[in-house]
């Protein structure tokens, strides 16, 4: 069940990150979901490092760190995707 939640949360984080980033992102939805999962894991790790991973009520600090990490990962990942996609077009 943990993997299912990771996929769902990664999907949501990836979509939120795409909405926050300016311009159009070209990475496909499955890759955005993977970027969101990675951003969620990094955000959780940062929250644990800062000591705010588990608080009473809603973990706003953890969620904000997850979104920030997802925005960074989606932005960098989309640039890498476009660079790789561009190189594939040049070969053809």
C-alpha positions in Angstrom: 0.0 0.0 0.0 3.0 2.3 0.6 3.9 2.2 -3.1 0.4 3.1 -4.2 0.5 6.2 -1.9 3.9 7.1 -3.2 2.6 7.0 -6.8 -0.5 9.1 -5.9 1.4 11.7 -3.9 4.1 11.8 -6.6 1.5 12.4 -9.2 -0.1 15.2 -7.2 3.3 16.8 -6.4 4.4 16.6 -10.0 1.2 18.3 -11.2 1.5 21.0 -8.6 5.1 21.6 -9.5 4.2 21.9 -13.2 1.5 24.4 -12.3 4.0 26.5 -10.3 6.8 26.5 -12.9 6.5 29.2 -15.5 6.2 28.2 -19.1 5.4 24.8 -20.7 7.0 21.6 -19.4 7.4 19.0 -22.0 8.0 15.9 -19.9 5.3 13.2 -20.2 2.9 12.5 -17.3 4.6 9.3 -16.2 8.0 11.1 -15.9 6.4 14.0 -14.0 5.0 11.4 -11.6 8.4 10.0 -11.1 9.9 13.5 -10.6 7.1 14.1 -8.0 7.9 10.9 -6.1 11.6 11.9 -6.0 10.6 15.4 -4.8 8.4 13.9 -2.1 11.2 11.6 -0.9 13.7 14.6 -0.8 11.1 16.8 1.0 10.5 14.1 3.6 14.3 13.7 4.1 14.7 17.5 4.5 11.8 17.6 7.0 13.3 14.8 9.0 16.7 16.6 9.0 15.0 19.8 10.2 13.0 17.9 12.8 9.6 18.7 11.4 8.7 15.4 9.8 6.1 14.4 12.4 4.1 17.1 14.1 0.7 17.2 15.6 -2.0 18.0 13.1 -1.1 18.7 9.5 2.6 18.6 8.7 2.6 21.9 6.8 6.4 22.3 6.9 6.9 18.8 5.5 4.4 19.4 2.7 6.0 22.8 1.8 9.4 21.1 1.6 8.0 18.4 -0.6 6.5 20.9 -3.0 9.7 22.9 -3.1 11.7 19.8 -3.8 9.2 18.7 -6.5 9.4 22.1 -8.2 13.2 21.8 -8.3 13.2 18.2 -9.5 10.5 18.8 -12.1 12.3 21.9 -13.4 15.7 20.1 -13.7 14.2 16.9 -14.9 12.3 18.7 -17.7 15.4 20.4 -18.8 17.3 17.1 -18.9 14.4 15.5 -20.7 14.4 18.2 -23.4 18.1 18.0 -23.8 18.0 14.2 -24.3 15.0 14.5 -26.6 16.8 17.1 -28.7 19.9 15.0 -29.1 17.7 12.1 -30.2 16.1 14.3 -32.9 19.6 15.4 -34.2 20.6 11.7 -34.7 17.6 10.9 -36.8 
